[in-house]
C-alpha cells in the first residue's frame, strides 16, 4: 500500500520551498523520543520493517498529483519532482526489538533535503505506534513472569491497521500469540483463541454448548466458564466434559474466566479442577487486564492463573497511549561540508543533540552486562577510557569517567544511496533478539514501578559542539 499521502501538508509545503530556496542542500534528520510511556525506563523499538517498506514504496500517482495541483500551492517543477520521486539517500537505524532510551537516535535519515523532509510524518506514525505497543507488551509480559500472554485486542484497536500492526508489535514485546488471523497470516505469528459467550448462549444450556465444542474441537477445548456462574455451573460442566474427553484419549486444555472476582474465582476453580483429577488443566484469565492488574492477581492475591488474554489495555496502550517520537534536523550538507544544526528551547530538555551521530552500548568488560549507552559524533573513535556527560540535561551528576568496558554500535545501515542493504528478520527472530537484549539490561531498570534510570551519555566532543551552537546560534 502506497502511504505517500499519509503526511502533513507542511511536509510538502517545506519541500516545495526547499526546491526553490535550498535545492542543493542535503539534510540529516534523527528520529528519537524524550519520554518513556508509563514512567518506564526504556522503549522497545519496533516498526522498522514497515518503515523500510514505506520509504521503498514512496511515490505519487496521477490521482495524488491532480489533487495536489488543485490545491494551488505547489510549483509545476515540484509536482514534476513528485511524479518522478525515488529516494536517493541513506538511512541507518537501531534494529527492531532493541531496548532504547530517551534522546537516542532510532533512525537517521540523510539525503537531499527536499526528499528527507517528506518522510517525517509517515516514519513517525509507524515507529511511534509499533514501539508504543511493543513497549506496553513488554511491561505486561514482565508482570506475568513467564506466563503466556495472548494479544486479543483487535475489536478495540483504533482501526484494522492498528490491530494488525499492533499484534505484530505485541509479539515483538513478548506476547506468545494473537487472536488476529490477518496478523498471524501476514507475519507468521502464533494464532490462538476458542469461544465467546455467544457460543454458549446459542445452545439450550451451558453443558450442551461445552459438549458440542468438545466434539468439534477435542484437542482445543478451553472452555469459557463465566457465562452464567463460574462455580455452580461453569466449572462443574467443564469437568463433566473433560471427563468424557479423557475417556476418549484427549487431554483437556483448561478453562477461561472473563468476569467477576478473578482472583477468588480462579482459586475456587483450581481446587475443583484438582479435586476432579485435572491438575494439568490451565486457567486463563481475561477482562480488561493490564500489567498492574496482572501483577496484583499473581503476587498480591495469589491467583493460580496460568495464562492471560489481554485486549484493549494492550492494543491501545490505554494507560499512556502516546509515544512522542520526533523527527529533527541535526545537520545540513552543503558542497561537501557538514553543518551541524540544533533546535533551541527555553526548556533545556528539548534542546536537540546536533550533528551526525553514532550510538554505542557499553558492557562490563568480558561480559554481556550492559551498564550505559554513549552517543558520539559519527567520526569519533571512542577510547577505552573517556570522560562523558549525561545526555539528560536535568541530571544533577553531569560528568563521569568511563573505563574497562566492551562496546557495540547499535545502528545498522538500512538504505545506501536509495538502495535497501538490510534484510528484515522475521517477527519471531526479532522477538528472540529482543529477549536477549532485555536480559543484558540491569534488572532494576526493568521493574514496573520506579525503575532505576539507565545511564545515557554523550561524549565530550558532542557536548562541546552542543554548547558552541547554543552560544553561537544566529537568530
N, C-alpha and C positions, 0 to 999 in steps of 0.2 A: 504494500500500500504506500503510495506517494504521500509524504507528510509535509511537503514543502510549504503548503498554505496554512499549516498549523503554526502560525507565527504572529507576533505583534506587528502592527502596522509600522511602528517606528524602526524595526529592523530593516525593512525595505526602504523607508524614507532616508535612513542614515546611509545605507549602501548606495542609493541613488545620489546622495550628496557626495559620498567619497569618490564616486566615479568622476565627478566634476571638480572636486577640490583637492583630493589626496589620491589620485589614481595610481601613483607609482609606489605608495607605501604598502608594506606588509604589516599585519597586525598579529600580536600574540596574546591570546586570552587564556586565563585559568578558570576552571570550574572548581569551586570549593564551598564549604559551609562554615558558619561561625558557631552554631549552637547545636547540641545533640538533643533530639526529642526525648521526652520523659526524664529529663535531667540525668541521662545516661552518660557514660564515659566515651563511647565511640559509636560509629555508624558502620554498618556492613554495606559496602558499596555494591550496587547491582544495576543492571540495565545496559551494560556496555555493548552486549551483542545487538540489542535493538538500536542503540546509538550508532553503531557502525552501519547497520542496515539503513538507517535514516539518512546518514551522510552519503552513503553509496547510491541510494535511490533518489537523491535530492534533484528535482527538476520541476519545470513549469510547463504544463501542456497548453494547448491553444485556448482552452476554456479559461484557464487561470490567467493567461496573458490578456485575453479580451476583457476579463473582469478588471484587471489591474490598469489596463489602458483607460477604461471607462471611469476610473477614479480621478483621472486628470491630475495626477500627482507626479508622474514619472516621465522622464525623457524617452524619446524613441531609442536612443543609444542604450539606455539602461534596460528597457524592455527587450531589446535585441540581445543584450548580455544575458538576461534571464532565460531567454529562449535557448541559448547555446550553453547554459550553465553546466559545468562539471568541476567538481572540487579538484584543485591542483596542489593543495598544501599538505601539511603534516599534522598528525595527531598522535600524542602519547597519552597513556592512561594507566591507572592502577587497575590490575585485573579484578574482575568481579569476585565477591566473596571475601575480600580483604577487609579487616577492621581498620578504619581510618579515623582521623581525629581532626578537630577544628583547624582551619587555615591551611590544611594540606591540599595541594593541587591534585584533584582526582583525574582531571583531564587537562591537557594543554593543547590548544588548537592554534596553529600558525599557518600563515599564507597570506595572499592578497587581502588587504583589509576589506575590500568590497565583498569577498567570499566569506571570510571568517565571521563577519558581523551577522550573516544570515542564519547561523546555526544556534544562536543564543537560546531562543525560545524552545525549540524542539529538543535540544540536548538537555536543557534544564528540566523540561517536562518529563522526559524519560528517566533520567538519572535520579532526580528528586523523588519521583514516585516509587520506583522499584527499590531504591536504597532505604526509603522510609519503611516499606513493608518488610523488607529483609531484616531490618533492624528490630522492628516490632516482633517478628517471628523469633529472632534470636532471644529476645527477652522472655517470650512465652515458653520457648523450649528450655531455657535456663531454669525457669521456675518449675518446670515439670521434672527436672533432674533425670533425664533419660527415658521418661515415659513417652511413647509416641504421641505426636500431635497431628491430627488430621485437619487440614485447612478446608473449611466448607462455607465460605462467605460469599459465594457468587450472587446469591439472591439479595445481598445487602450492599454489594460494591457499587461504586459510582459509575456504572455502565459496564458493558461487556468487555471492553479493552482493559479496564481497571481490574475486573475479575480475573481475566486470563493472565495478564502480565503480573498481577498481584499474586496469583497462585505460583507462578514461576519464582518470583522473589521470595515468597514464603518458604519454598523448598530450599533455596539458597541459604535462607536464615535458619534452617534446621528442621522444618516440618517433614514428617515421614511420608505424607500422602496428601492428596487433594480430592475433593469430590467433583471438580470441574473437568469434564470429559475433554473439552477443547484444549485446555492447558495440558492435560495428560497426554493427549494425542500429539500435540504440536511440539512439546518439549521433552517427551519421554519420561513423564513423571509417573509415580505410583498412584493409581486411582483407587478410591475406597468409598464405601457407603452402602447402606442397606435400605431401610424403610423409613417412611414418615408416619405420623399419626393417622393420616388419611387412609393408609392401607388397612389399619386395624378398624377404623370407623366404618369402612366399606363392607365389612363382614357382619354377620349376625351377632357375633360375640368375639371377645379377645382370643379365646382359645382356638376357635376355628381359623382366625386370622394367622395365628402363630403356626398352626398345623399346616396350613396351605403353604406358608412361606418355607417351612422346613421341607415340605415335599418338593417344592420347586428349586430350592437352594440349600440342599442338605449340608453342603460344606461352607456355607456363608450365612449361618444362622446366628446373627447378632440381633437380638430381639429388643424392640423398644417397649419398655415395661411401664411407662408412666401415663398412658393414655387415660386410664381410669383410676387405678390405685396401685402403687408400686408394691406395697406389702401384702394387701389382701387378695389381689388378683394377678398383677403383672408378673412378679417373680414366681409365685406358685404355678401359674400357667406355663411360664418359660421352663420350669423344672420338669413339668409333665412332658413337654415337647422334647427337651434334652434327653429324657429317659428313653423315649422312643427312637431318637436319633442314635443314641448309644447302642441300643439293641440291634440297629442296622449297620453298625460299624463306623458311624460318623462321630467326629468329635465336635461338640458344640463350641461356637466361638465365644458367646457370652451375652451380656445384656447392655442396654444403654439407658441412662436416666437423663431426662431432658428438662425436668422441672422439680419444684419443691425444695425441701431442705436436703441438698445433695449429700452433704457430709453424713447426716443422720441416716438417710435412706440407703446410702452405699454401705454403711456398717451393717444395717439390718439385712440387706440383700446378700452381703458377703457371707454372713453367718448361715442364712438359708441355703445358699448355694453349697457351702462347705458341708453342712449337715446332710445335704442330699447327695454328697459324693462328687460334686462338681467344683473342686477346689481350683482346677485349671481354667474354669470359665472366667473370662475377663469382664471387668466392669468399666464401661466407658461413660464419661460424663460430658454433657454439653449444656448449653443455655447461657449465652452472653458472658462467656468466660474470658478473662484476661490474665496476665501474669500475676497480678495481686491476688485475684480470687483463687487461682490455682495454687499459689504458694500457701495461702491460708488454708485451703482444703487439705492439702497434704501435710503440712508441717505444724499448723496451729490446731487443726481439728482432727488430724489423724485419719482422714478418709482413705479407705482402701481402694483407690481408683487406679486402674492400670493404663488407661488411655484417655485422651481428651479430644473432643471435636470443638474447634474454635472457629467462629464465623465472623460476625460483624466487627468485633473488637480488634481482630487481626487485619482483615482485608481493608479496613478504613483507618487503621491505627488510631482508633477513636479517642484515646486519652490524650493524644498530641498529634494531630493529623497533618502536620506540615513539616517538611524538611526544607529549610530556606536556603538551598544552594544558590550561588550567584555565579555570574559569568563576567569577569572583569578583565579589562585591557591591562596588560602588565608590561608590554614593550611594543615599540614601533621599529620596523626595519626600513631604513631608507638609504639607498645607494650603498648597500653592504654594511652600513653602520647600525648597531643595535642601540636604541634609545629607550632606557627603562622608563616606565610610566607608573604613576601612583595615584590612588584615589584618597584624598584627604577629607577628614571629617572632624567635627567638634568632638565626636565620640571616638576616643583613641582605639577602641576595639574594632572600629570599622575602617581604620586605615589599612590599606592593602600592602601586600609584600610585592615589591617591584621586581622586574627582570625575569629572565628565563631561568627556571629553577629545576632542581632535582631533589627527590625525596629519598631519604635513607632510613632504614630500620636498623637499630643497633641492638646487638645481643651480647650478653655476658660472654667473655672470651671462652671459646671452646664449647659453647652450649647453644641451645635454641631458646634461651630465655630472653625475650625482648624486654628492654628496660627504658627505651626512649626512641623517638624519631628526630631526625635532623633535616631541616630544609636548607639547602645550599643553592648558590648560583650554579648554573649548569657547568660552567667552565672550571669550577673549583675542583681541586683534588684534596680530599679530606685527609688530614694527618691522623695518626693513631693517638695523638694527644692534642686536644684543642679546647679553647675557651669558646663557649657558646652562650647565647642569650635566649631566654624564654620567648617563644612565639606569641604567648599571651601577654599583651601589654598591661593587663591588670594584675599579673603575678607580682607579689612582693619581693620574691627572690629572683632577680633577673639574670644573674650571671653564674655560670658553673663551669668547672673544668671536667672534661670527659677523657677517659683513658682506658686502656686494656679492654677493647671490645672488638667484635666482628661486626661487619655491616653488609647490608644488601640494598641495592636500589629497588624501589617499588614500582616505578613507572616502566612501561614497555612500549615500544613503537607499535602503532596501530595502522596509520597511513603514512606513506612516504611518497611525496610528490604526487599525491592524489590516488595512489595505488594501495590497496589493502595488503599489509605484510604480516597480518596476525590471523591466526585461526582460533575462533572462539571454542572453548571447551564445551562439553555437554553440561546441562544443569547439574547432573549428579556428580560430575567431576568438579565443578565449581563448589558444590556443597562440601565435598570431601576436603578440598584445599582450604575452604573457609574454616572447617572444624579444626584442621591442623593449625592454621594461623591463630585461631582463638586459643588453642591450648598453649601457645607460646606467650600469651599476654599474662601479666601478673594477675593472680586470682582476684585480688581486691579491686581491680578495675572492672570486673565483670558483674559484680553484685548489683542488684536492682535498686537498692536504697543507698544513697550517699556513697557511690563508688569513689575510690581513690582516683585522682586525676593522673592520667598517663602523661609524662613529660614530652612536649614537642618543642624543639629548639630551633633557632636559626643561627647560622654561622656569623662570625664577626664581620665578614665581608658583606653579607647580606644586610646585617643590622646597620653597618656604616652607610651602605647605599640608601637604605630607607631613611636614615637620619639626614643624609645630604639632600635627598629630594624633598623631605619635609621642610628643610631650612631654605632651600634654594628655589622652590617651585614658583614659577611665574603665574600670576593670576590675570 
